[in-house]
Amino acid sequence: MEILSSKGKWLVLMHEKADGDTTGCAVAIASLGTRLGRDVTLAGPDPFPSRYSFLLGGMPYCQIDVVPEKFFGDDCVVICVDTSNAERSIKGLSAARSKVLIVNIDHHDDNSKYGDVNWIDGSSSATGEMVTELMSSSEWGITPQEANSLYTAIVTDNGHFSFPSSTAKSHERAVELLEAGASPGMMAEELESNMTEGALKLWSRAFSRVALFAGGLCAFFWLTKLDFEETLSTRQDTENLVNFLLRIRGVRLAALCTELGDGVRVSLRARFPLSAHEIAVSLGGGGHNLASGCTIREPLDDALKILRTEMERHAETSFSAG
Ligand SMILES: [Mn+2]
């Protein structure tokens, strides 16, 4: 916190395909900086995610590729939240490394520590827990609007305290946010009742293709480029979709495959003792044990076969070993 407060210009960066955690953290930090009279820019590589626009409260946001020149200097800091490696941030971050101070705050165990200051805590269920701790222990505290942002960060990353990553500490941070004025009811409505008609139609296409295998331990479904076009949906509309596969009794490993221009993006979710991380890594990706991702640079049909083989092998070895 001392590093941040000593700097006059803050560039607060969200990661690509921003989720609730990176968004809530970045908005809260940008709001704090603005309160402290700092010159703050809230930015990221993609447009601001529309499902979280209720958090902005009129704050400006910039979609950028490179670190703006005004942030080169001793009085500046770049703050990256929930971003496990520089590639997930804006394109120009690595090139700017020698010219700016980068503070990297994240809860991914496999964080590549690309910052000048790296605060990585894999025991946190969300980066929002860490930022809550940082702000609530500072003399500036947390405003009700910032509390809502951080509450959103925490609950979107730990499934409203339903994922095994949720700990006593997660709940303690939530208590601090409630005491600071967060409104869980209002946030739940904003977060749960915000789908477009197109998104619901997109989800129904994925649901119609649910495929179970490995004796019901594994499940996946997929979406094509055409699905997005015909339902007027975007990739942002797939957030949380993959988690629905884990609602099928017995399923412990789940994947959503999304056809992109240059391959197939795979979002993986697992329940203990299966590991989404192992599969993602074997296919060139990364993430957590319970939530990971990778990209398979093959046509959709081939990608599904490769993924299915990998998931089946993993399910077999996990259970024969354990
Ligand atoms: Mn996160």
Boltz pocket constraint, residues with backbone or C-beta under 6 A from the ligand:
constraints:
  - pocket:
      binder: B
      contacts: [[A, 21], [A, 22], [A, 82], [A, 107], [A, 125], [A, 126], [A, 127], [A, 157]]
      max_distance: 6.0
